[in-house]
Amino acid sequence: MLVTTQESILAAERFLEDWCRRANASGIRALQSMAKTLLTYRSGLRTKLLRSYRQRRRGTQRG
């Protein structure tokens, strides 16, 4: 996933939350388990997206 803007980060967060909500509503245990795992790592995923965004932004400003 290419993170180019802060809006991209917010869109990724909304996508994750929506996917997890639908996974939980599905009643499929494997999807529910995956959703639980992803939500556990949500802050780490957000940190990774922010770092990626900042690195790309710095590279753009230098070039």
FIZA-668161 format. One record per residue: residue in three letters; y, z, x of N, C-alpha, C, O in turn. Coordinates in steps of 0.02 Angstrom, whole numbers, padded with zeros to 5 digits, always signed. Example, Ala and Ser with C-alpha at 12.3 -4.5 7.8 and 13.67 -1.06 7.14 Angstrom:
REM FIZA-668161
ala-00284+00390+00660-00225+00390+00615-00165+00390+00660-00166+00423+00712ser-00112+00354+00642-00053+00357+00684+00002+00394+00645+00057+00402+00670
END
This chain:
REM FIZA-668161
met-00059+00000+00042+00000+00000+00000+00062+00000+00044+00068+00040+00090leu+00107-00045+00029+00169-00049+00067+00223-00010+00031+00240-00025-00026val+00249+00040+00065+00300+00082+00035+00367+00060+00064+00381+00069+00123thr+00408+00029+00021+00471+00002+00045+00532+00040+00020+00585+00035+00049thr+00524+00078-00033+00581+00114-00062+00559+00182-00087+00499+00195-00096gln+00607+00225-00099+00592+00289-00130+00564+00278-00200+00523+00318-00223glu+00586+00225-00233+00560+00209-00299+00485+00193-00295+00448+00208-00342ser+00464+00163-00240+00393+00148-00230+00352+00212-00227+00297+00216-00253ile+00380+00263-00195+00346+00327-00188+00340+00359-00257+00286+00384-00275leu+00393+00358-00296+00391+00386-00363+00341+00347-00407+00305+00377-00447ala+00339+00282-00400+00292+00241-00438+00220+00258-00419+00177+00261-00462ala+00208+00269-00355+00141+00288-00332+00121+00356-00361+00063+00365-00381glu+00167+00402-00362+00153+00469-00390+00138+00464-00465+00091+00495-00489arg+00177+00424-00501+00165+00416-00573+00097+00383-00585+00061+00401-00631phe+00081+00333-00543+00016+00299-00550-00041+00348-00540-00088+00349-00579leu-00036+00389-00488-00089+00439-00474-00096+00487-00532-00152+00501-00555glu-00041+00513-00556-00044+00561-00612-00074+00528-00674-00114+00559-00709asp-00054+00466-00689-00080+00431-00747-00155+00417-00739-00194+00427-00786trp-00175+00395-00680-00245+00380-00668-00287+00443-00677-00340+00442-00708cys-00264+00498-00649-00301+00561-00654-00304+00585-00726-00356+00611-00747arg-00251+00577-00764-00251+00597-00834-00303+00556-00872-00340+00583-00913arg-00305+00489-00860-00353+00447-00894-00424+00462-00871-00471+00459-00911ala-00433+00477-00807-00499+00494-00782-00525+00557-00815-00584+00561-00835asn-00482+00607-00821-00502+00669-00854-00519+00659-00927-00565+00689-00954ala-00481+00615-00960-00492+00602-01032-00555+00560-01044-00581+00559-01099ser-00579+00525-00992-00636+00480-01000-00701+00517-01015-00746+00490-01046gly-00705+00579-00992-00767+00616-01001-00821+00599-00949-00876+00626-00952ile-00805+00556-00902-00852+00536-00849-00844+00585-00791-00791+00588-00759arg-00896+00622-00779-00892+00676-00729-00871+00652-00659-00832+00685-00625ala-00898+00595-00638-00880+00570-00571-00805+00555-00566-00774+00570-00515leu-00777+00526-00619-00705+00511-00618-00664+00576-00622-00613+00582-00589gln-00688+00623-00661-00653+00687-00666-00653+00724-00599-00604+00755-00580ser-00709+00720-00564-00714+00751-00498-00668+00718-00448-00635+00751-00409met-00665+00651-00450-00621+00614-00405-00548+00631-00421-00508+00639-00375ala-00531+00635-00484-00462+00652-00503-00444+00721-00477-00389+00731-00451lys-00489+00768-00483-00477+00836-00458-00464+00835-00383-00419+00868-00358thr-00505+00797-00347-00498+00791-00274-00431+00760-00256-00395+00785-00213leu-00413+00705-00290-00350+00672-00275-00290+00717-00289-00242+00719-00250leu-00293+00754-00344-00238+00800-00359-00233+00856-00308-00178+00881-00295thr-00290+00876-00280-00290+00927-00227-00253+00902-00166-00218+00940-00132tyr-00260+00837-00151-00227+00807-00092-00160+00776-00108-00131+00742-00065arg-00134+00786-00167-00072+00754-00189-00014+00765-00140+00021+00718-00122ser-00004+00827-00118+00053+00840-00074+00045+00805-00006+00093+00780+00022gly-00017+00803+00019-00030+00767+00081-00019+00692+00074+00007+00659+00119leu-00040+00665+00018-00029+00594+00005+00045+00578+00000+00069+00527+00026arg+00082+00622-00033+00155+00611-00038+00188+00614+00031+00231+00574+00046thr+00166+00662+00072+00194+00668+00139+00180+00604+00179+00225+00580+00215lys+00120+00577+00173+00104+00515+00209+00147+00457+00185+00171+00417+00226leu+00158+00452+00120+00201+00399+00094+00272+00407+00118+00304+00358+00136leu+00298+00469+00119+00366+00480+00143+00373+00462+00217+00423+00433+00237arg+00324+00481+00257+00326+00463+00329+00326+00388+00338+00364+00362+00379ser+00284+00354+00301+00280+00281+00305+00347+00251+00286+00372+00206+00320tyr+00377+00275+00232+00441+00251+00210+00495+00262+00264+00533+00216+00280arg+00497+00322+00292+00548+00338+00342+00539+00296+00405+00588+00274+00435gln+00477+00285+00426+00464+00245+00486+00487+00173+00475+00517+00142+00519arg+00472+00145+00416+00493+00077+00401+00569+00072+00398+00598+00023+00421arg+00600+00124+00370+00673+00124+00364+00706+00126+00433+00754+00091+00446arg+00679+00168+00477+00706+00172+00545+00697+00106+00582+00742+00084+00618gly+00640+00075+00573+00627+00010+00604+00675-00043+00579+00697-00086+00618thr+00691-00042+00516+00738-00090+00487+00808-00079+00513+00843-00127+00527gln+00829-00017+00521+00896-00002+00544+00905-00023+00617+00959-00044+00637arg+00853-00017+00657+00857-00036+00728+00859-00110+00738+00893-00135+00783gly+00822-00147+00696+00815-00219+00706+00875-00255+00682+00877-00317+00687
END
